Amino acid sequence: MGYHLDEVINPITGDTYASFEPAIDYIAAKIPRWPFDKFTQADRLLGTQMKATGEVMALARNFPTAINKAIRSLEIGLDSLHLPGVEKLSEEELHYELDKATDERLFVVAEALRRGMTVDQIHDITQINNYFLYELEALIKKEKEIASKSLEEIDAQDLKEIKGFGISDITLAKLLKVDIKEIQQKIKQDQLAPSYKMVDTCAAEFSAETPYFYSSWNEWDEVEALTGNKRMVVLGSGPIRIGQGVEFDYCSVHAAKSLQGQGIDAVVINNNPETVSTDFNTADHLYFEPLTVEDVLHIVEKEKAQGVLVQFGGQTAINLADGLQKAGVTIAGTALESIEAVEDRDLFYQLLQKLNIPHIPGDTVMAVDDAKAVAEKIGYPILLRPSYVIGGQGMVILHNEKQLVEYLADLQEKAHDSRIFPLLIDRYIEGYEVEIDVICDGEDILIPGIFEHVEKAGIHSGDSVAIFPAPNLTETHKQMIETYAKLISKALNVKGIMNIQFVLSEDRETVYVLEVNPRASRTVPIASKVTGVQMVDLATRVQMGESLKDQEWKLGLHKEVPYYAVKMPVFSTNKLPGVDPILGPEMKSTGEAIGIGTTVEQAMAKAFGWKENSLKAVTANDVIFLSLTKLDDELTEVLKATEAEIVADPRTSDLLINAGIQTKDVISVEEAEENCMNEQYVFIADTNRTGEKDEHVSLREAGLKSDTLCFTSNDTLTAYLQATKQELDLPASIQTYRQDQNIENVKERAEA
């Protein structure tokens, strides 16, 4: 805009200029969040190609504390520099792992220090700056010192020093081999608590106006108490990773703004530097801290907050609800018992049976033999998944007992010391999937619309192309979905927001409830933006005691908007060598795009064409390769209409010929892989899944390497080919689409 730095006020201090050189009296540690917990087959070696999906940042007065905070923030099941399994490495393996720059090298360095390797020896192998190695060495020495004592030998001064290294209660309990409750009790007895320092960029030389804090120990506190009559804590969702992205940041920010709009002080806790929720002006107070029960509890006590909102921070926040409630914290909105009733599969099925709502046959198993018996009883194929997950982590479709036994053995190996049970086993039904986001107040519900997935059930909702409003549901389907939502909401006394996923049977006669998530979902921002219904604000108001009857929106399922939005998943698998891009029940996408149009076809074309050259017309000069397991009527129709020349493997060629479609050539999948690497195809489609590293996986990987578009579902391929035929309308703003729509679903605000 033409300003000079000495003309721009520093928003942190409010009275110095941007030309002022920052003076910082704290350390910021950033650790990337990698997706290798999802992509266990991916190459973990780090290099010039970015592989992280997000990052965490920790603020502290020293490096050991910052690194401990950052590790706790990553949400990878670790609370310290100890990675289960590294202690089993031989000396040769340890040196080999030190030499490799992977996401685990930090923990390998810590193990090397535990074994007595010197800083110089580790530096010679890793070339890591000695400063960091000496700081890590100091931390490991402190851990060893703690482990050599008993809890009775630790006095108040020792505890202060320990906390000065950022060591968590749970790590301390492990080192001292005692229950964490004993640690918490001792800290309370010694009247120890963290102090909170302000982020001021000027080392306290000037007064700062930003309510932006990080924890420290053994120092004075810089938090000025909020003066409102009520204050609530909003939990963020931590680092962006597959299954939990910026959609929850959207929800956290809107929840904080809603609280402020109601005259309630908003306190936000998060650790992701990329998000709006960690902007210093988002909330009345912002804490840049790990999202663990221990860290959150300290802040709740510091702020004297009346409660915590857990519905807007994804599974991260939901997973903290139990520990916080047991510590005496009020959880706003839906009761914890109701959350557990939908997270626990047995309780969930009992609820659905009581309400006479159909559910897919399934059971919870606690051992390998149980899994075999249940799978045999309900029949293969089965959908197997761990309990309490997001993003479908660990979910898989299995077709026989051999695959089941191999999968469980692999799961146990990767779990280190963790238990893999309970596991949930459902019968896999390849039906049609739809989902809704519902605002509930315990009596009434509000549903802005229904999303319909393009791909059949069995592909994670986050990886599915979704159409809003659902174009292929009958009025009977819609009424049934609304009725089921009302029954579930009332039975659970849901207050706030929930997401329900349904599966229509292949004959479209039965509507099954697949799952209920007692929190905001990734579709909330889309539904809110497309319809204008401020879902997070409504859900926050309900959690603060308002009823839906008192809001301006009509109740129940809203009348459909007269236009369509298509949610398009975006994948980064080409950045991760070794990852098979085939879609399934475990989420793989790292983002999404949206297309809006007056017709489904227009919206679909815009969504597929989310970036330059991502949607191209298929011409007679183009060649495509197909390796399909089956051919449905809709795909047959669009393939007959395509101008491109079709090359197929022998089995697919037979399917095509039987459907009256001629192929240019019939070749093996191995030949297709070679052609793909030579960029001979405009796109490939391979829907074969064996669970093995076979020629089909190699073909799909070749597609990634050569930047050739690759489809792994008939439904996505059909939608894409239909979209290539579209002539796009002129661009229009979302306000233009929405200008007449809101009148349909708005009622006059109830009399006070």
ABEGO torsion letter per residue (X at the ends): XGBBAAABBBAAAGABBAABBBBBABBBBBBBBBAAAABAABBABBBABBABABBBBBBBABAAAAAAAAAAAAGAGBABABBBGAAABBAAAAAAAAABBBAAAAAAAAAAAAAGBBAAAAAAAAGBBAAAAAAAAAAAAAAAAAAABBAAABBAAAAAAAAAAGBBAAAAAAAAGBBAAAAAAAAAAAGBBBBBBBBAGAGGABBBABBBBBBBBGBBBABBBBABABBBBBBBAEBBBBGBBAAAAAAAAAAAAAAAAAGBBBBBBBABAABAAABAAABABBBBBBBBAAAAAAAAAAAGBAEBBAAAAEAAAAAAAAAAAAAGBBBBEBBAAAAAAAABAAAAAAAAAAAGBBBBBBBBBABAAAAAAAAAAAEOBBBBBBBGBBGGBGBBBBABAAAAAAAAAAAAAAAEABBAOBBBBBBBBBBBBBBBBBBBAGABBBBAEBBBBABBBGBBAAABBBBOBBAABBAAAAAAAAAAAAAAAAAAGBBEBBBBBBBBBAAGABBBBABBBABBBAAAAAAAAAAGBBAAAAAAAAAAGBBAAABABBBEBBBBBABBBBBBBBBAAAABBGBBABBBABBABABBBBBBBABAAAAAAAAAAABBGABBBBBAABBBBBBBABBBAAAAAAAAABABBBBBBAAAAAAAAAAGBBBABBBBAAAAAAAAAAGABABBBBABBAGBBBAAAAAAAAAAAAGBBBBABAAAAAAAAAAAABBBBBBBBAAAAAAAAAAAABBBBBBX
